[in-house]
Amino acid sequence: MKTTPISQLAALLAALFAASLAAACTGDDTAPSASVVSAAPDRIIPSDDTADDLVITVAYGDGDGDLGGGTAEVHDCRADGLLTALPLPQIAPESVIGEPIKGTLELHVNDIGAIAAGAPPAACRDLGIEAVDGAAAVFCVILVDAAGHAGDGDCTQPIALAIE
């Protein structure tokens, strides 16, 4: 079959359309996702330096393996502006960057203080947290990869606060 410039152009346009469609469909797959597995302890005492720290275990997935070098943003939903940004070490070897990875992370949030509960930050509201009473705290985790892609986050269950 003889090809003409028009049929070659049509084939090229079809290939470009298919490539752009594939790129559009996979754009969000490179952002990391987080799912809170656990948070401990189940009771925080802000006035006691030995009992005011929290460990959040998060399961993650990252479509292109570049989560290492990014950050874990831990939002304290009791009030706007309470953000702990934890730098993430290199997770995947260079040979794996560009490939999907998954695993778990332990995030340590230290020295949680007593504060008056206010309006939760936008990040918490986006994840379904409307308000937190003064007797508990909720923490939402959003992972941001080395390229700056922020993924879907997740939140802890309410954690009791012992205000003394």
TADAHU-V46794 format. One record per run of one state. SS is the DSSP state (@ for helix, = for strand, . for the rest). FROM is the first residue (numbers start at 1). TO is the last residue. If there is no record, write none. Layout:
BEGIN
ss->{SS,SS}
from->{FROM,FROM}
to->{TO,TO}
END
This chain:
BEGIN
ss->{.,@,.,=,.,=,.,=,.,=,.,=,.,@,.,=,.,@,.,=,.,=,.,=,.,=,.,=,.}
from->{1,5,31,33,41,43,45,54,63,71,77,83,88,94,97,101,110,122,127,136,138,139,145,150,151,154,156,159,162}
to->{4,30,32,40,42,44,53,62,70,76,82,87,93,96,100,109,121,126,135,137,138,144,149,150,153,155,158,161,164}
END
